[in-house]
Amino acid sequence: MISRFKRFLIGRPMKSAELEGERLSKLKALAVLSSDALSSVAYGTEQILLVLIAAGFAAVWYSIPISIAVLGLLLVLIISYRQTIYAYPKGGGAYIVAKDNLGVSTGLLAGGSLLVDYILTVAVSSSAGTDAITSAFPSLHDHRVLIALTMIVFLTIMNLRGIGESASVLAYPVYLFVFAVFVLIVAGVIKVMIHGVHSDIPEIGTAVSNISLFMLLKAFSSGCSALTGVEAVSNAIPNFKKPEERNAAVTLIMMGAILGAMFIGISLLAYWYGIQPNEKETVVSQIANATFGRGVIYYAIQAITALILFLAANTAYSAFPLLAFMLAKDKYMPNAFKVRGDRLGFSNGIIFLGIFSALLVVLFHGDTENLIPLYAVGVFIPFTLSQLGMMVRWIRLKPAKWILGLCVNTIGMLTTLIITLIFIFTKFSQIWMVFIFLPLVIMGFFKINRHYQNTADELRVNIEKQKPEIKGSTIVVPVAGITKVVLQSISYAKSLTDNVVAVYVGFDEEEIERLERKWEEWDPGVRLIVLRSSYRSIIRPLVRFIETVEWKTQETDHITVLIPQFIAKHWWHNILHNQTSLLLRAYLFTQKDVVIATVPYRLHK
């Protein structure tokens, strides 16, 4: 039944040979990998206005030069990550760039930051999508956590079905959102041309007495939240159809052009309409309302915006499992993250991402404003390290036109570093936990790596000196009576060796005598040893006996404990029986260097 339900949810298993068919074309990749960056248009301008409005409505004109500065940084990042794609065509983005050029620790800092950022991406996107819904339907405001969690579950299941299928389904809403935003921008510009701008908006260049450079930098850094997700394409190059790096580079440029146009368009409309940030209604909602009124088009735009904000999380579902795979391949994450699931995706990474992002939504009560600073600082750390790593690479290799590349990366590194520092100093009360959590993540990476190294050292065989030793075999069969499962176990043991001994632990003298008498009558050709337990424990006397056998035969024999166990027909039948065999196996498995084997006997009634 569980297997049928699994097939219903995620589909039939796919052959490894079908992996090539799961790769993405440029248009599908743009939808899957750019949904995070494109969706940030829905809240990027709002984040700028939230900072500026503290200085009064007169300060909102600064949103235009700040938006232009954000576009400049976007251009630098696009050029930089395009260079990264060609320099590192196997993907990995900031993790690989930093590891190769700045050292393992720096690479792990970049990788850990990105992993945390992808978890935050899912949490922020689902929460922001919920905000768009509650803007249109305020009565749902109290249910925003449930709405966000429902979307996370949906996206997790969709991605478990495979990247190809999820891309086919989720591409339509992404392009629908792009179309809707451009319709909104064009309609808004036409309305402004016909009716003019809002009568009260401050002119560009208006002096604002209580504005400061620090506040402007803070607004700029907040607006840079619109750039989160730009790195996803460089991380996921292996997901592209061949030639992977060329298709990835074209997709990155397409994403940058669309994102830049939409972002500046929304910022201009927000300024022309005199929009002010509102806790109950998003900036995009206010622009749509001012352009079309609360009619069919308004609700369509809100629905599409909510959908794209939810689907922005899909970028993380594509990039997180790949990055986790690369870290696992380098032995910094568990091997489970290297395993492809039935649908050829890295299922463990997808499930891990879904669980932890859902926990964040619950922990922060679906509050986007509290999550976005964490989200932004998480991505600007790897942005900075990636730029710095590329600078070192240019200086080290000095290929053709390396000075131009170095200049681009230097500008990008300095800008992203400044933004990171601004986030740290202006929003420390909201992001302080990153500086506790990230070191713990990196320590975890090193602990995992050390474990794998120690395991490899202990398991390594010197093929010139170490050869298999040929020993005899002693088999100990714990028995609770004379049953078919005991019969089957002893038959199997005798087929392996003549040196078999059955062991019975008894509490009551009458029961012991009865079993000894029946055993003698049965005469299976195996000696029965009875252990009397004064304290009614079965495991301790058995373990002491096994230790004795081990001590006497360790030079000549391998010791095998062959445990008879019947398998109940229904799961609840197990509750009706003691689980001594399971307890014995668990104890011996962790405490003793003996071979442990189980002989199953299936019950049919």
C-alpha positions as CSV (number, residue, x, y, z in Angstrom):
1,M,0.0,0.0,0.0
2,I,2.8,2.4,0.9
3,S,4.6,1.6,-2.4
4,R,1.4,2.3,-4.4
5,F,0.9,5.6,-2.6
6,K,4.5,6.5,-3.3
7,R,4.0,5.7,-7.0
8,F,0.9,7.9,-7.1
9,L,2.8,10.8,-5.5
10,I,6.1,10.8,-7.4
11,G,5.5,8.5,-10.4
12,R,7.2,5.4,-11.7
13,P,10.9,4.7,-11.1
14,M,13.1,5.9,-14.0
15,K,16.2,4.2,-15.4
16,S,19.6,5.8,-15.1
17,A,19.8,6.0,-18.9
18,E,16.8,8.4,-18.8
19,L,18.9,11.0,-17.0
20,E,19.8,12.9,-20.2
21,G,16.1,13.4,-20.9
22,E,15.8,15.2,-17.5
23,R,18.2,17.9,-18.5
24,L,16.7,21.4,-19.1
25,S,16.4,23.5,-22.2
26,K,17.2,27.3,-21.9
27,L,13.5,28.2,-21.6
28,K,12.7,25.6,-19.0
29,A,15.9,26.4,-17.1
30,L,15.0,30.1,-17.1
31,A,11.7,29.2,-15.5
32,V,13.1,26.8,-12.9
33,L,16.4,28.6,-12.0
34,S,15.3,32.2,-12.4
35,S,12.0,32.0,-10.6
36,D,13.7,33.1,-7.3
37,A,15.5,36.1,-8.9
38,L,12.5,37.2,-11.0
39,S,10.0,36.9,-8.1
40,S,12.1,39.2,-5.9
41,V,10.7,42.0,-8.1
42,A,7.6,41.6,-5.9
43,Y,9.4,42.7,-2.8
44,G,12.7,44.4,-3.8
45,T,11.3,47.9,-4.3
46,E,9.2,47.5,-1.1
47,Q,12.3,46.8,0.9
48,I,13.9,50.1,-0.3
49,L,10.8,52.1,0.5
50,L,10.5,50.5,4.0
51,V,13.9,52.1,4.9
52,L,13.3,55.4,3.2
53,I,9.9,56.1,4.6
54,A,11.4,56.4,8.1
55,A,12.8,59.7,6.9
56,G,9.4,60.9,5.7
57,F,7.5,60.7,2.4
58,A,9.8,63.3,0.9
59,A,12.6,60.7,0.9
60,V,10.9,58.2,-1.4
61,W,12.5,59.8,-4.5
62,Y,15.8,58.3,-3.5
63,S,14.2,54.9,-4.5
64,I,15.0,55.8,-8.1
65,P,18.8,56.3,-7.9
66,I,19.0,53.4,-5.4
67,S,17.2,51.2,-7.9
68,I,19.6,52.3,-10.7
69,A,22.5,51.4,-8.4
70,V,21.0,48.0,-7.8
71,L,20.7,47.5,-11.6
72,G,24.4,48.4,-11.8
73,L,25.3,45.7,-9.3
74,L,23.1,43.3,-11.1
75,L,25.0,43.9,-14.3
76,V,28.3,43.3,-12.5
77,L,27.0,40.1,-11.0
78,I,25.7,38.8,-14.3
79,I,29.0,39.4,-16.0
80,S,30.9,37.9,-13.1
81,Y,28.8,34.7,-12.9
82,R,29.0,34.4,-16.7
83,Q,32.8,34.2,-16.3
84,T,32.3,31.7,-13.5
85,I,30.2,29.5,-15.7
86,Y,32.9,29.2,-18.3
87,A,35.7,28.9,-15.7
88,Y,33.8,26.1,-13.8
89,P,31.5,24.3,-16.3
90,K,30.7,21.5,-13.8
91,G,28.8,23.8,-11.6
92,G,29.1,24.5,-7.9
93,G,29.2,28.2,-8.1
94,A,30.6,30.1,-5.1
95,Y,31.5,26.8,-3.3
96,I,33.8,25.5,-6.0
97,V,35.3,29.0,-6.9
98,A,36.1,29.7,-3.2
99,K,37.4,26.2,-2.5
100,D,39.7,26.2,-5.5
101,N,41.1,29.7,-5.1
102,L,40.7,30.7,-1.4
103,G,41.0,27.3,0.4
104,V,38.8,24.7,1.8
105,S,37.5,26.6,4.8
106,T,36.5,29.6,2.7
107,G,34.8,27.2,0.2
108,L,32.9,25.6,3.1
109,L,31.8,29.1,4.3
110,A,30.5,29.9,0.8
111,G,28.8,26.4,0.5
112,G,27.3,26.6,4.0
113,S,26.0,30.1,3.4
114,L,24.4,29.0,0.2
115,L,22.8,25.9,1.8
116,V,21.3,28.1,4.5
117,D,20.3,30.6,1.9
118,Y,18.4,28.0,-0.1
119,I,16.5,26.9,3.0
120,L,15.7,30.6,3.6
121,T,14.7,31.0,-0.1
122,V,11.9,28.4,0.3
123,A,10.8,29.9,3.6
124,V,10.8,33.5,2.3
125,S,9.2,32.6,-1.0
126,S,6.3,30.7,0.6
127,S,5.8,33.4,3.2
128,A,5.9,36.2,0.6
129,G,3.5,34.3,-1.6
130,T,1.2,34.0,1.4
131,D,1.5,37.8,1.9
132,A,0.3,38.4,-1.7
133,I,-2.8,36.2,-1.0
134,T,-3.6,37.9,2.3
135,S,-3.3,41.3,0.6
136,A,-6.1,40.4,-1.7
137,F,-8.0,38.4,0.9
138,P,-7.3,39.9,4.3
139,S,-9.6,37.4,6.1
140,L,-6.9,34.7,5.4
141,H,-4.2,36.7,7.3
142,D,-4.4,34.5,10.4
143,H,-3.9,31.3,8.3
144,R,-0.7,32.4,6.5
145,V,1.5,29.7,8.2
146,L,-0.8,26.9,7.0
147,I,-0.9,28.4,3.5
148,A,2.9,28.6,3.4
149,L,3.4,25.0,4.7
150,T,0.9,23.7,2.1
151,M,2.9,25.2,-0.7
152,I,6.2,23.8,0.6
153,V,4.6,20.3,0.7
154,F,3.4,20.8,-2.9
155,L,6.8,21.9,-4.2
156,T,8.6,19.1,-2.4
157,I,6.3,16.5,-4.0
158,M,6.6,18.2,-7.4
159,N,10.4,18.1,-7.2
160,L,10.5,14.5,-6.0
161,R,8.7,13.7,-9.3
162,G,11.9,14.9,-11.2
163,I,13.3,18.2,-12.4
164,G,12.0,17.6,-16.0
165,E,8.4,17.1,-14.9
166,S,8.5,20.0,-12.4
167,A,10.0,22.3,-15.0
168,S,7.3,21.4,-17.5
169,V,4.5,22.2,-15.0
170,L,6.1,25.2,-13.3
171,A,7.3,27.0,-16.4
172,Y,3.9,28.4,-17.3
173,P,3.3,30.4,-14.1
174,V,6.8,31.9,-14.3
175,Y,6.3,33.2,-17.9
176,L,2.7,34.2,-17.0
177,F,4.2,36.3,-14.1
178,V,6.7,38.0,-16.5
179,F,3.9,38.8,-18.9
180,A,1.7,40.1,-16.1
181,V,4.4,42.4,-14.7
182,F,5.2,43.8,-18.1
183,V,1.5,44.4,-18.8
184,L,1.3,46.2,-15.4
185,I,4.4,48.3,-16.2
186,V,3.2,49.2,-19.7
187,A,-0.4,50.0,-18.5
188,G,1.0,52.0,-15.6
189,V,3.3,54.1,-17.8
190,I,0.4,54.8,-20.2
191,K,-1.7,55.9,-17.3
192,V,1.0,58.2,-16.0
193,M,1.5,59.6,-19.5
194,I,-2.3,60.3,-19.8
195,H,-3.1,61.4,-16.2
196,G,0.2,62.5,-14.9
197,V,2.1,61.4,-11.7
198,H,0.7,61.6,-8.1
199,S,0.2,65.2,-7.1
200,D,2.1,64.9,-3.8
201,I,5.3,63.0,-4.9
202,P,8.6,64.8,-4.1
203,E,10.6,65.8,-7.1
204,I,13.9,64.0,-7.7
205,G,16.6,66.1,-6.0
206,T,14.3,67.4,-3.3
207,A,16.4,68.1,-0.1
208,V,15.5,65.9,2.8
209,S,16.9,67.2,6.1
210,N,16.9,64.0,8.1
211,I,18.3,61.6,5.5
212,S,21.8,60.2,6.1
213,L,24.3,58.3,4.0
214,F,23.9,55.4,6.4
215,M,20.2,55.3,5.7
216,L,20.8,55.4,2.0
217,L,23.3,52.6,2.2
218,K,20.8,50.6,4.3
219,A,18.1,51.2,1.7
220,F,20.5,50.1,-1.1
221,S,21.4,46.9,0.8
222,S,17.7,46.2,1.4
223,G,17.0,46.7,-2.3
224,C,19.7,44.3,-3.2
225,S,17.5,41.5,-1.8
226,A,16.1,41.7,-5.4
227,L,19.4,40.1,-6.5
228,T,19.1,36.9,-4.5
229,G,18.9,33.9,-6.7
230,V,21.2,35.3,-9.4
231,E,23.9,32.7,-8.5
232,A,21.5,29.7,-9.0
233,V,22.3,29.3,-12.7
234,S,26.1,28.9,-12.1
235,N,25.4,26.3,-9.4
236,A,23.2,24.1,-11.6
237,I,25.1,23.9,-14.8
238,P,24.9,20.1,-14.9
239,N,21.1,20.4,-15.2
240,F,21.4,22.0,-18.6
241,K,21.2,20.3,-22.0
242,K,24.5,20.2,-23.9
243,P,26.5,22.4,-24.4
244,E,25.9,23.0,-20.7
245,E,28.0,26.1,-20.1
246,R,26.8,28.0,-23.2
247,N,23.2,27.3,-22.4
248,A,23.7,28.3,-18.8
249,A,25.4,31.6,-19.9
250,V,22.6,32.5,-22.3
251,T,20.0,31.7,-19.6
252,L,21.9,33.9,-17.1
253,I,21.9,36.9,-19.5
254,M,18.2,36.4,-20.3
255,M,17.4,36.4,-16.6
256,G,19.4,39.5,-15.9
257,A,17.7,41.4,-18.7
258,I,14.2,40.4,-17.6
259,L,14.9,41.0,-13.9
260,G,16.5,44.5,-14.5
261,A,13.6,45.7,-16.7
262,M,10.9,44.5,-14.3
263,F,12.7,45.9,-11.2
264,I,13.2,49.4,-12.6
265,G,9.7,49.4,-14.0
266,I,8.1,48.6,-10.6
267,S,10.3,51.1,-8.8
268,L,9.3,53.9,-11.3
269,L,5.6,53.1,-10.9
270,A,5.9,53.1,-7.1
271,Y,7.5,56.5,-7.2
272,W,5.1,58.0,-9.8
273,Y,2.0,56.7,-7.9
274,G,3.4,57.9,-4.6
275,I,3.2,54.4,-3.1
276,Q,4.0,54.0,0.6
277,P,4.8,50.6,2.2
278,N,1.8,49.2,4.0
279,E,1.8,46.2,6.4
280,K,-1.5,44.9,5.1
281,E,-0.9,45.4,1.4
282,T,2.2,44.9,-0.7
283,V,3.6,47.6,-3.0
284,V,2.8,45.5,-6.1
285,S,-0.8,45.1,-4.9
286,Q,-1.0,48.9,-4.5
287,I,0.4,49.5,-8.0
288,A,-2.0,47.0,-9.5
289,N,-4.9,48.6,-7.6
290,A,-3.9,52.1,-8.7
291,T,-3.5,51.0,-12.4
292,F,-6.5,48.7,-12.8
293,G,-8.7,49.1,-9.7
294,R,-9.9,46.1,-7.7
295,G,-11.3,44.3,-10.7
296,V,-10.5,41.0,-12.5
297,I,-7.1,42.2,-13.7
298,Y,-6.0,43.2,-10.2
299,Y,-7.0,39.9,-8.7
300,A,-5.3,38.0,-11.6
301,I,-2.1,39.9,-11.0
302,Q,-2.3,39.2,-7.3
303,A,-2.9,35.5,-7.9
304,I,0.0,35.3,-10.4
305,T,2.3,37.2,-8.0
306,A,1.4,34.9,-5.2
307,L,2.0,31.9,-7.4
308,I,5.4,33.1,-8.6
309,L,6.5,33.9,-5.0
310,F,5.6,30.4,-4.1
311,L,7.4,29.0,-7.1
312,A,10.5,31.1,-6.5
313,A,11.2,28.4,-3.9
314,N,11.6,26.0,-6.9
315,T,15.0,27.6,-7.7
316,A,16.2,26.3,-4.3
317,Y,14.8,22.9,-5.0
318,S,17.0,22.7,-8.1
319,A,20.2,24.2,-6.6
320,F,20.2,22.9,-3.0
321,P,20.3,19.2,-3.9
322,L,23.1,19.8,-6.5
323,L,25.2,21.8,-4.0
324,A,24.6,19.2,-1.3
325,F,25.7,16.5,-3.8
326,M,29.0,18.3,-4.4
327,L,29.7,18.7,-0.7
328,A,28.8,15.1,-0.2
329,K,31.1,14.1,-3.0
330,D,33.9,16.0,-1.3
331,K,33.0,14.1,2.0
332,Y,31.7,17.2,3.8
333,M,28.0,16.1,3.9
334,P,26.5,12.6,4.4
335,N,26.7,10.2,1.5
336,A,22.9,10.0,1.4
337,F,23.0,13.4,-0.5
338,K,24.8,11.7,-3.4
339,V,22.1,9.2,-4.0
340,R,19.6,9.7,-6.8
341,G,16.0,8.8,-6.1
342,D,13.5,6.8,-8.2
343,R,12.9,9.9,-10.4
344,L,16.7,10.6,-10.8
345,G,16.6,13.7,-8.6
346,F,18.6,13.9,-5.4
347,S,15.6,13.0,-3.2
348,N,17.3,13.2,0.2
349,G,18.4,16.8,-0.5
350,I,14.9,17.7,-1.7
351,I,13.2,16.2,1.4
352,F,15.8,17.8,3.8
353,L,15.2,21.2,2.2
354,G,11.4,20.9,2.5
355,I,11.6,19.9,6.2
356,F,13.9,22.6,7.3
357,S,12.2,25.4,5.4
358,A,8.9,24.4,6.9
359,L,10.4,24.6,10.4
360,L,11.6,28.1,9.6
361,V,8.2,29.2,8.5
362,V,6.7,27.9,11.7
363,L,9.5,29.4,13.8
364,F,9.0,32.9,12.2
365,H,5.2,32.6,11.9
366,G,5.5,33.2,8.2
367,D,6.7,36.8,8.7
368,T,8.6,37.8,5.5
369,E,10.1,41.0,7.0
370,N,11.9,39.0,9.7
371,L,13.2,36.4,7.2
372,I,14.4,38.6,4.3
373,P,17.5,40.1,6.2
374,L,18.6,36.5,7.0
375,Y,18.0,35.5,3.4
376,A,19.9,38.4,1.9
377,V,23.0,38.2,4.2
378,G,23.1,34.5,3.5
379,V,23.5,35.1,-0.2
380,F,25.8,38.1,-0.1
381,I,28.5,36.2,1.8
382,P,28.9,33.7,-1.1
383,F,28.5,36.5,-3.6
384,T,31.5,38.3,-2.0
385,L,33.6,35.1,-1.7
386,S,32.9,34.1,-5.3
387,Q,34.0,37.5,-6.6
388,L,37.2,37.3,-4.5
389,G,37.9,33.8,-5.6
390,M,37.6,34.8,-9.3
391,M,40.0,37.8,-8.6
392,V,42.6,35.3,-7.3
393,R,42.0,33.1,-10.3
394,W,42.6,35.9,-12.8
395,I,45.8,36.9,-11.0
396,R,47.0,33.3,-10.8
397,L,46.3,32.2,-14.4
398,K,46.5,35.5,-16.3
399,P,44.5,34.3,-19.4
400,A,43.7,36.7,-22.3
401,K,41.8,39.8,-21.2
402,W,42.4,38.9,-17.6
403,I,42.7,42.6,-16.5
404,L,39.1,43.3,-17.7
405,G,37.8,40.2,-15.8
406,L,39.7,41.2,-12.7
407,C,38.3,44.8,-12.8
408,V,34.7,43.4,-13.1
409,N,35.2,41.0,-10.2
410,T,37.0,43.6,-8.1
411,I,34.0,46.1,-8.4
412,G,31.6,43.2,-7.7
413,M,33.6,42.0,-4.6
414,L,33.9,45.5,-3.1
415,T,30.2,46.2,-3.7
416,T,28.9,43.0,-2.3
417,L,31.3,43.2,0.6
418,I,30.0,46.7,1.5
419,I,26.4,45.4,1.2
420,T,27.3,42.5,3.5
421,L,28.8,44.9,6.1
422,I,25.8,47.2,5.9
423,F,23.5,44.2,6.6
424,I,25.7,43.2,9.5
425,F,25.7,46.7,11.1
426,T,22.2,47.8,10.3
427,K,20.3,44.6,10.9
428,F,22.4,42.8,13.4
429,S,19.4,42.3,15.7
430,Q,17.7,40.4,12.9
431,I,20.6,38.4,11.5
432,W,22.8,37.7,14.6
433,M,21.8,34.0,14.5
434,V,23.5,33.6,11.1
435,F,26.8,34.1,12.9
436,I,26.1,31.4,15.4
437,F,24.5,29.0,12.9
438,L,27.1,29.3,10.1
439,P,30.1,28.4,12.3
440,L,28.1,25.4,13.6
441,V,27.4,24.3,10.0
442,I,31.1,24.6,9.0
443,M,32.1,22.7,12.1
444,G,29.6,20.0,11.1
445,F,31.2,19.8,7.7
446,F,34.7,19.3,9.2
447,K,33.3,16.7,11.7
448,I,31.7,14.7,8.8
449,N,34.9,14.9,6.7
450,R,37.0,13.8,9.7
451,H,34.7,10.8,10.3
452,Y,35.0,9.7,6.6
453,Q,38.8,10.1,6.7
454,N,39.0,8.0,9.9
455,T,36.7,5.4,8.5
456,A,38.7,5.1,5.4
457,D,41.9,4.8,7.4
458,E,40.5,2.0,9.5
459,L,39.0,0.1,6.5
460,R,42.0,0.5,4.2
461,V,43.7,-2.9,3.3
462,N,47.4,-3.2,2.5
463,I,47.0,-5.5,-0.5
464,E,50.7,-6.5,-0.4
465,K,50.8,-7.6,3.2
466,Q,47.2,-8.4,4.3
467,K,45.5,-11.5,3.1
468,P,42.3,-13.3,4.2
469,E,42.9,-15.7,7.1
470,I,41.2,-19.1,6.9
471,K,39.6,-20.1,10.2
472,G,37.1,-22.5,11.5
473,S,33.5,-21.5,12.4
474,T,31.6,-21.8,15.7
475,I,27.8,-21.1,15.5
476,V,25.8,-20.2,18.6
477,V,22.0,-20.5,18.2
478,P,19.9,-18.9,21.0
479,V,16.7,-20.9,21.4
480,A,13.5,-20.3,23.4
481,G,12.0,-23.8,22.8
482,I,11.6,-26.4,20.0
483,T,9.8,-24.6,17.1
484,K,9.9,-24.6,13.3
485,V,12.0,-21.4,13.4
486,V,14.5,-23.2,15.6
487,L,14.4,-26.2,13.3
488,Q,15.1,-24.1,10.3
489,S,17.9,-22.2,12.1
490,I,19.7,-25.4,13.2
491,S,19.4,-26.9,9.8
492,Y,21.0,-23.9,8.3
493,A,23.8,-23.8,10.9
494,K,24.6,-27.5,10.4
495,S,24.9,-26.9,6.6
496,L,27.8,-24.5,7.4
497,T,29.7,-26.3,10.1
498,D,29.6,-29.2,12.5
499,N,30.6,-26.9,15.4
500,V,27.1,-25.7,16.4
501,V,25.8,-25.2,19.9
502,A,22.2,-24.2,21.0
503,V,21.8,-22.0,24.1
504,Y,18.7,-21.7,26.3
505,V,18.3,-19.1,29.1
506,G,15.9,-20.4,31.7
507,F,14.3,-18.9,34.8
508,D,12.3,-21.8,36.1
509,E,13.7,-25.3,36.9
510,E,10.6,-27.1,35.8
511,E,10.7,-25.4,32.4
512,I,14.4,-26.1,32.1
513,E,13.9,-29.8,32.8
514,R,11.0,-30.0,30.4
515,L,13.0,-28.5,27.6
516,E,16.1,-30.7,28.3
517,R,13.9,-33.8,28.2
518,K,12.2,-32.7,24.9
519,W,15.5,-31.8,23.3
520,E,16.9,-35.2,24.2
521,E,13.9,-36.9,22.6
522,W,14.1,-34.6,19.5
523,D,17.9,-35.2,19.2
524,P,18.8,-32.6,16.4
525,G,22.5,-33.5,16.6
526,V,23.3,-30.2,18.3
527,R,24.3,-29.9,22.0
528,L,22.0,-27.8,24.2
529,I,23.6,-25.6,26.8
530,V,21.3,-24.2,29.5
531,L,22.1,-20.9,31.3
532,R,20.2,-20.2,34.5
533,S,19.3,-16.6,35.0
534,S,18.6,-15.6,38.7
535,Y,17.6,-12.0,37.7
536,R,15.3,-13.0,34.8
537,S,17.6,-11.4,32.2
538,I,18.0,-13.2,28.9
539,I,20.6,-10.9,27.2
540,R,23.2,-10.7,30.0
541,P,23.7,-14.5,30.4
542,L,23.8,-15.0,26.7
543,V,26.4,-12.2,26.2
544,R,28.6,-13.7,29.0
545,F,28.4,-17.1,27.3
546,I,29.3,-15.6,23.9
547,E,32.3,-13.9,25.5
548,T,33.4,-17.2,26.9
549,V,33.2,-18.9,23.5
550,E,35.0,-16.0,21.9
551,W,37.8,-16.1,24.4
552,K,38.3,-19.9,23.9
553,T,38.1,-19.9,20.1
554,Q,39.3,-16.5,19.0
555,E,42.6,-17.9,17.5
556,T,41.0,-20.7,15.6
557,D,37.3,-19.9,14.8
558,H,35.0,-17.1,13.6
559,I,32.0,-16.8,16.0
560,T,28.6,-16.5,14.5
561,V,25.4,-15.8,16.5
562,L,22.6,-17.2,14.5
563,I,19.3,-15.7,15.7
564,P,16.0,-17.4,14.9
565,Q,13.2,-14.9,14.3
566,F,9.6,-15.4,13.1
567,I,8.1,-12.6,10.9
568,A,4.5,-11.8,11.9
569,K,1.9,-11.5,9.1
570,H,0.6,-8.1,10.3
571,W,2.6,-5.3,11.8
572,W,0.4,-5.1,14.9
573,H,1.1,-8.8,15.7
574,N,4.6,-7.7,16.7
575,I,3.2,-5.9,19.7
576,L,1.9,-9.2,21.0
577,H,5.4,-10.8,21.1
578,N,8.5,-9.9,23.0
579,Q,11.4,-8.6,20.8
580,T,14.3,-10.5,22.4
581,S,15.9,-11.3,19.1
582,L,15.9,-7.6,18.1
583,L,17.3,-6.5,21.4
584,L,20.0,-9.2,21.3
585,R,21.0,-8.3,17.8
586,A,21.1,-4.6,18.6
587,Y,23.3,-5.2,21.6
588,L,25.7,-7.6,19.9
589,F,25.9,-5.3,16.8
590,T,27.2,-2.3,18.9
591,Q,29.2,-4.2,21.6
592,K,30.8,-7.4,20.1
593,D,33.1,-8.4,17.3
594,V,31.1,-11.4,16.3
595,V,29.1,-12.2,13.2
596,I,25.4,-11.7,13.7
597,A,22.9,-13.5,11.3
598,T,19.2,-13.8,11.4
599,V,17.2,-16.8,10.1
600,P,13.6,-15.5,9.3
601,Y,10.5,-17.7,9.4
602,R,7.4,-16.1,8.0
603,L,4.1,-16.7,9.7
604,H,1.1,-17.0,7.3
605,K,-1.8,-16.8,9.8
